Amino acid sequence: MTDTQETTSSLDIFGEFAPDGQQSYDNAVQRFAESNIVLPTFAQLRDPSTIPESIVSQLGEVEKDAADPRNLFRVHWFNEHADASGANYPGFVDVPTHIELPSELTGVDARIVLAFGNRFPMIRAHKVLAAYSCLAARLVTGRFDPTQNRAIWPSTGNYARGGIAISKIMGCRGVAILPEGMSRERFEWLERWTTNPDEDVIKTFGTESNVKEIYDACNELSQDPTNVILNQFSEFSNHLGHYAVTGPSLEKVFEHVTADRPGNLAAYVSASGSAGTLGAGDYLKDEHGARIVGVEALECPTMLYNGFGDHNIQGIGDKHVPLIHNVTNTDLVVGVSDDSTNKLDILFNTPAGKDVLAERGVDPMLANMLVDFGYSSICNTMAAITAAKVWGLGSDDIIMSVATDGSDLYNSDRERIMSTYFSGGFDAADGAKVFDEHLGELPTEYLEMGETERNRVFNLGYFTWVEQQGIEIPDFDKRRSQDFWDGLRPLVGKWDSMIEEFNAATGASHG
């Protein structure tokens, strides 16, 4: 690998090999050769049928959540669901596992379809794809030395877990930074996976909305040059990973659900945490003309009202506009209350709640699948229903979204919320009231995004990224144009070529 000149930019865009990256690259090659680590290309993650059979045949012997480098080839949407024992994914499926919600649940004619993120390995959430995208792009461009650097993963939960998992199986040390108020299950997972939890799990003040405190911790850690900050909110490889992998994967679902019943891909819905997953919407808009719906918590209505606050929809909406959010391509913003996600989680995960769903006409087998909906999955569902109502969508319109993670990450939160609101137990009357208030009345708010609103939300990012984080104004402002985002797309192909070259240099093989 030879150094090439890179245009100076305050944005983390890794289009060329780092001018001073040769030693880091050589050390990474040696580490991966010694550990027999092979990197999948983004093309393989987009279409796992292209993964060599010599690799696929070995996955049956690898526990799906094990710290095994071969699980890198499961960092995609096509994993078959775990068997009853939970031991292994039997293999890959032709179409990502998904659910189409019935009108008895949604109250609208539009077809709302969500792909399941908890089929991903190790963390059972799709943020492991974002983590892989960010670290792989740095590795193959000479920007990360696994023998010297620590990977710092700032997050409000799943991305930090994904980063720790990717770091561990790539033979380097990862550090998770996340607010102290996140779910107990997240911290229990981190304690199991980190090398030294006392040093490798940094708990910052607050809860979901306290991202500024995370950035402050990152800025302090960045004083040590061996720490590499992989900030999901500003690393464009996060956006591109979802554009290149999640977008086409959801396209595959769309093609499947319209094979026997043609329809129009009317919209794509995703909550804005880091805004990475919204990159899939850019792909679906480019290929199918889908409108893009960004979602946030009503308790922290940043895009809606320039607002602030605290909320419990873990993984979304954090008092700022991420640098990698293509704001001027967003068509609708929806605000969802954590009161809704908290209580619908109870409805979906209790016997009384499931009885109410059955009484309202929801098939019990489908209702049982709602256990795969975590808080942000419920949030995306409510926003999709809102979009259907705002735009008057009908039975020929399909809204695509993702169920980011499952309800198992929120068992401790559910206990707390039950004790707060339903201390005497959750019965049929409670379930009926929750259904009517949060699915029937749909207490969401929304804002259609014309040019004025897009520019207003875009400009909000100035205060975080220019004033606080030091992005140069020309670099910040050029993101306003779609030409900037279109210019990013070829980077994925370049990274794939570099991944292939890197794998050839290591000589590693799972064959």
Secondary structure as GFF3:
##gff-version 3
##sequence-region A 1 511
A	DSSP	alpha_helix	22	35	.	.	.	ID=ss1
A	DSSP	alpha_helix	42	46	.	.	.	ID=ss2
A	DSSP	three_ten_helix	48	50	.	.	.	ID=ss3
A	DSSP	alpha_helix	53	59	.	.	.	ID=ss4
A	DSSP	three_ten_helix	69	74	.	.	.	ID=ss5
A	DSSP	beta_strand	98	101	.	.	.	ID=ss6
A	DSSP	alpha_helix	103	106	.	.	.	ID=ss7
A	DSSP	beta_strand	111	116	.	.	.	ID=ss8
A	DSSP	three_ten_helix	117	119	.	.	.	ID=ss9
A	DSSP	alpha_helix	127	140	.	.	.	ID=ss10
A	DSSP	beta_strand	150	154	.	.	.	ID=ss11
A	DSSP	alpha_helix	158	169	.	.	.	ID=ss12
A	DSSP	beta_strand	173	179	.	.	.	ID=ss13
A	DSSP	alpha_helix	184	193	.	.	.	ID=ss14
A	DSSP	alpha_helix	197	200	.	.	.	ID=ss15
A	DSSP	beta_strand	201	204	.	.	.	ID=ss16
A	DSSP	alpha_helix	211	221	.	.	.	ID=ss17
A	DSSP	beta_strand	227	229	.	.	.	ID=ss18
A	DSSP	alpha_helix	236	241	.	.	.	ID=ss19
A	DSSP	pi_helix	242	246	.	.	.	ID=ss20
A	DSSP	alpha_helix	247	257	.	.	.	ID=ss21
A	DSSP	beta_strand	264	271	.	.	.	ID=ss22
A	DSSP	alpha_helix	278	288	.	.	.	ID=ss23
A	DSSP	beta_strand	291	297	.	.	.	ID=ss24
A	DSSP	alpha_helix	302	305	.	.	.	ID=ss25
A	DSSP	three_ten_helix	327	329	.	.	.	ID=ss26
A	DSSP	beta_strand	332	336	.	.	.	ID=ss27
A	DSSP	alpha_helix	338	348	.	.	.	ID=ss28
A	DSSP	alpha_helix	351	359	.	.	.	ID=ss29
A	DSSP	alpha_helix	364	369	.	.	.	ID=ss30
A	DSSP	three_ten_helix	370	372	.	.	.	ID=ss31
A	DSSP	alpha_helix	375	390	.	.	.	ID=ss32
A	DSSP	beta_strand	397	403	.	.	.	ID=ss33
A	DSSP	three_ten_helix	407	410	.	.	.	ID=ss34
A	DSSP	alpha_helix	411	421	.	.	.	ID=ss35
A	DSSP	alpha_helix	428	435	.	.	.	ID=ss36
A	DSSP	pi_helix	436	440	.	.	.	ID=ss37
A	DSSP	beta_strand	445	448	.	.	.	ID=ss38
A	DSSP	alpha_helix	451	462	.	.	.	ID=ss39
A	DSSP	pi_helix	463	468	.	.	.	ID=ss40
A	DSSP	alpha_helix	473	477	.	.	.	ID=ss41
A	DSSP	three_ten_helix	478	480	.	.	.	ID=ss42
A	DSSP	alpha_helix	482	488	.	.	.	ID=ss43
A	DSSP	alpha_helix	490	506	.	.	.	ID=ss44
###
